[in-house]
Amino acid sequence: MTKKQMVILGAGYGGLRTLKKLQKMKPNADLILIDKNNYHCETTSLHEVAAGTADSDEICYSLNLVIDRKQTTFIQGTVQYVDKEARRVFLRDHEPVAYDYLLVGLGFEPEYFGIKGMDRYGLSIADIPSVTKIKKHIENEFKKWKDDHRQEHLVVAVGGAGFTSFEFLGELTQRIPKLITKFQVDSSSVRIQCIEPTPRALPMFNRKLAEYGAHKLSESGVEFVIGRVSGIDAGQIYYRSGDQVKTLQAGTFVWTGGVSGSSVVRASGFAQRRGRVAVNDDLSVPGHPEILIIGDCSAVINPEDGRPYPTTAQIAMQQADCAAYNLNAMLEDAPTKPFVFKFMGTVCSLGRNDAVGEIMGRKLKGRPASIMKKVIENRSLAKIGGVETMMKKGRFSLNK
């Protein structure tokens, strides 16, 4: 009898964790993993590469460290769309892949909300190519200053004052002094500006912790500008402040104001909002129980407030454990189980030695929060890549 095919789209936190769990279960099925890259990227550390405080190879590792070739076939390719009725996954430059059971864990893409010029002039923290581009762009702007001494080359503006913004700004404040020395620029002309519609930065955190984070970044030279970005062109950012449209000149503009699920979700005709599908309790798609969606492409409702949980690596890995169980259960014609999210807390770094966080009901800031951030990152590496990967890629120094 021909084995059933379980196909996993995406080698991010959710997809790769699901594969690892399934390989341990040894289901009587052919496992297929599809991703455009042959490596896993710790996307929670992308801001470090963007700021230039880490190299890309520090936050990536080969999929070979996770894939059991005896059980799993890996296809390196870009997913275009899923034909739900024919049960086929269509790829660019590869023949369609049939599935009996499908897990979608394709991750996120930047959401520009129709802001004019953003797709052409804005930079976003999304993957290794995008953050490598940001790093090079900032360095090139500093180089240009030596030629014409135009101040905008030394201005880095960030749109949004949420989690990713604060982590990027924290790393950037540590990188800037080295760029000043390297390119011998006028330090008094360097500016880092953060544009946010409201004064309530880091809305996901307790107000005292958020204020601590904003104060620390301000001490490091970050200027907070209240306004809503409305457009961008070469070297100029437009934002609304009250009834006025103001401008800000900057050589670099990094957008951290929002993300959506993969565009593959839209292209495949799923009922979605901003690339996220409201899944059933067992993570399956309404009307298509053979398809499970997790991570950034799924919307799981918090019963306490009726709103979707934020998409984080934490929830993606918890979903992965549930998804692996349910995929195996479906294969064995057994009942699936509902997904229940257990919030363990979160930590936002403000550079390598400072952070704010809430862990198991405890509020942390400063060095203790920074240490906890490293513990969380190491745990993630161990849960997906294994202990060997954690030892090679983990954070063990208090100063890095």
N, C-alpha and C positions, 0 to 999 in steps of 0.2 A: 504494500500500500504506500502511495506517495505521501511523504510527510507534509504537514501543513507548514506554511511560511509565515513567520513573524518578522515584520519589517519595522525597524526603528529609524525614524528620520531625525537626525541631529545628534552630534556627539558633545553636547553641552552637559551641564550638571545633571539634568533630568534624564536625557537619553542614555548617557554613558553609565549612570548609576543603575538604570533599569536593566541595561545589558549585563552589567556585572552580577546583579541579583539573579537574572534569568540563567546565566551560565552556571551559577551555583545550584540552581534548581534542576538543571539538565532536562528541560522539557523535551518531549518527543516531537521536535519541530526543528525546521531549518531557521536559524537566526540570521538576519541580514541587517547590517548597520550601514546607513548612507549618510555621508557628510561631504561638504565641499573641500574640507581640509583633512589631512592625515594626522592631525594633532588635536589635542584638547587644550583649550585656552581657559585659564582661570579669569573669567570676565570680571570678577569682582576686583581684580588688580589692574585692569586696563588703564585706569587713570594714572598709574605710576609710569607706564610706558609713554603715555601722552605728555606727561610733564617732563620726562627725560630722567627720572630717578631710578628707572629699571630698564633693562633690555628685554625685548620680546621673548627671548629664549628662557628667561627666568620665570615666566608665568605660563609656559606651555610645556606639554610633554607628549610624546608619541602615543598614538592609539594602540600601538603594539604592546604597550605595557598593560593594557586592559583586555584586548581582544584575544579570545581563545580560538585560534584558527581551526581547531578540530570541530568546534560547534558553530562558529560565526563566520560569515562571509562579509568582508568589508568592500563597499563600493564607494570610490571617491568620485563624487559628482554633485552637480547643483540641481536641487529639486525645483521643478517649474510648477507643477500642480498635481493634485490627486484626483483621479477619476473614481469617485465613490461608488458608482454603480457597477463599473467594470472591475473594480478593485485592482487598480493599476496606479503606480507612481510614475509620473513622467519626468525624465531628467534631460538636462541639456547635454548633448554629445554622448548619450548612452541610451540603449534600448529600454523600454518601459519595464518596470519591475512589478510582478504580480505579488499580491499578498492575500492571506486569509485573515490575519490580524495585523493591525497597524497602530504604531505608537508615534504620535507627532510631538516632537520636542525641538522645534526649529529655532527657538530663541527670539530675540527682539530686533527691531530696526528703529532708527530715529524717527520721531514724529514731529513734523514741522508745523502742523496746524495751519497750513496755507500761507505762512509768512513769506512775503515776497523776497526773492533773492536768496533764501536760505539754502536751497538745494545747490546753488552755484557758488556762493561765497562763504557759507557757514561750514564749520568743521564739527564733527560729532564723534563721541566716544562710543564705538560700536563693536569693533573687532581689531585684529592686529594691523591690517592695512590702514585703517582709519586713524589709529593712535600713533602709528609710525609717521603718518602724514602730518599730524599735529606737532609732534616733536620736531620734525624737520622744518615745518613752516615757522615755528617760533624761532628756531636757530637762524633761519634764513632772514627773518625780519631784523634780528639783531645785527646780522652781517650787513644788511642794507643801510642801517643807520650810519655805519662807518663811511659810506659813500656820499650820502646827502644830508645826514644829521636831521632828518625829519622825525619829529617826536612820535608820530603815530606808529612808527616801526617798533617802538618800545612799549606800546600799550597792548596788553592782553585783556580782552573782555570776555566774560562768561555769562551766558544767558541762563537764568534759573539759579535758585538757591536751595536746591534739595540735596539729597544724599550724595549723588555723583559729583555735583558741583563742589560741595565742601571737601570731598576727598581729593578731587583734582586740584583745587585751590591750595589745600594744605601741602600737597607735594610740590606744586609750582612755587610756593614761597620759599621752599628749600632749594629749588633748582635755580631760581633767578640770580642769587649772589654768584653762583659759579658761571653763569652766562655773562654777567657783568664783568667778571675778571677775564674770562676767555676772550671776549670781544672788545674789551677795554671801552665800554660805553659809559656815558654819564649816568651814574646811579640815580641822580635826582630826577631824571627824565623818565625813569621806568615806572609804569603804573599797572596795577592789576585791579580791574573793576568787575563787579558782579551786579548784573541787572536782574531785578526780581519785582514782580507786580505788587507784592505786599511786604511789610516789615517782618512778617512771620517766617523767618528762614527755618529750614529743617522742620517742616510741619509734622513729621512722623515722630518727633521726639518731645519729651517733657520740655516745657518752656525754659526752665532754668538750664537744662543741658544745652538746648538750642542757643540760648543767649551766651552761654559759656563758649560754645563753638564759634559763634559770630564774633565775640570779643577777641578770641585768640587769633582768628584770621585777620581781624582789624589791626591788632598789635603787630602782625607780620607784614602789614602793608596793603591789605585788601580793602578797597573802597566799595561800599555797598550803595547802589543807585536804585531808587524806587521808581519803577516804570515797567511797562509791558512792551516787549520788543514787537515792532510792527513791520520792520523791513530792514534789509541789509544790501549794500552794494560794495564795490571795491573800496575798502578803507573807511566806510561810514556805516554806523548803525543808527536806525531810527527807532525811537521808543516813545510811548505815550505816558505822560505824567499828568494826571488829571485831564484837563481839556486840551492840553498842549502836546504837540509833537516836537520832541527834542532830538538832537543828534549827538553822537559820540564818535569820535575818530579813533580807530584802532587798527593796528596792522594784523591782529589776530582776533577772531571771534569764534569761541567754542560754545556750541549749543548743548545744554544739558536739560532743557526744559520739558522733555517728555519722550516716551518711547511707545511703540505699538508692537503687537505680535508680528511674526513673519508675514510678508505679503503673499506667501504661498497659501495662507489660510483664505485670503480674499479670492485669490485666483482659482481656488478649488471649490468656491461656491458655498462654503460653510456659512451658517448664520453667525455673524460676528459683529463685534464693535471694537474698532481700533485693533483689528487683528487678533482678538481674543474671543474664544468660543465659550459660552456658558455651558459647561459640561454637567452630566448627571452626577449623582452622589458617588458613583464608582469610577468617575473620570471618563466615562464613555460619552460619545456624541449622541445627542437625541436623534433617534431614527436610524442610527448606525452603531449598534452595540459592539461591532468588531473594530471600531476605531476609538482609541483613547488619546486624549490630548492633555499634555502637562506643561508646566513651566510658563514661559511668557506668552504662549499662545492659548492658555486656558484661563477661564474666569471661574473661580471657586468662591461662592458667597459666604461671607462671615455671618453666621446666624445672629450675632450680637447687634450688628448695625445694618444688616441687609446689603452691604456693599462688598464688591470683590476684594479678596485679600491682595495686598501689594505683591507684585511678582518679584521674588527674591530667590537666591540660590538655596536658601533654607527650605522654602516651600517646595521648590522643584525637586529637591532630593527626597523630601518626605513623600511627595506624590510618586516619585519613581519607585519607592519601596512598595507602595500600594498598587501601582500599575503593574509591576512585575508579578505580584501575587495574582492580580485579576487576569492578566494575560494567560498565566499558567492555569488558572481556574477555568477560564473559557475553553482552553484546549482540552481539559479533562471533563468538560461539561458539568462543572461544579459551580456553586453559587459564588458570585463576586462579593467583595466587601466594600462598604463606603469609605471614602477618604475622610479622615479627621485630622485637621491641622493642629499641631501642638507648637505654639509660639515659644521659642526658646530664648528670644531676645535678639537684639541687633546692636552692632557697634559701627560707628562712623569715624574713620581716621581723620586726623587733622595734620597729617605729616607722619613721619616714622615714629615719633615718641610721644604723641598726644592723640587723644580721641575722646569721644563721648559715647556712652552706651547704656542700654538697659538689658540686664541679663537676669532671668529668673526673678523678676521683680526688684532687682537691685539697680540703682542708678550709679553709674561709674563715669569718671572723667579723669583726664590727665594720663599719667603713666600706667595706673592699673587698667584703665580702659584700653590703652594701647597694647598692653601685654595680652589682654583677653582677645583682642582683634587677631593677634598672631596665633593664639590657641585655636580660634575658630578656623582660620585659614589652613592651619596644619591638619586639623580634623577633617576638613573638606578633602584635602589631598589624600589622606589616608583612606577615607571612605570610598573614594573612586579610583585613584591611581594606585593605592596600596601603600604599605609602610615604606617600601624601597623608594617610591616616588616622593613620599613625604620627607624622607631623609635627604634626598637630593635637592628638592625644590622648596623645602619648608623654611619657615621663618623662626630662627632660634636666637639670633642676636637681638639684644634689647635696643640696639642702635640702628637696626635695619629691618 
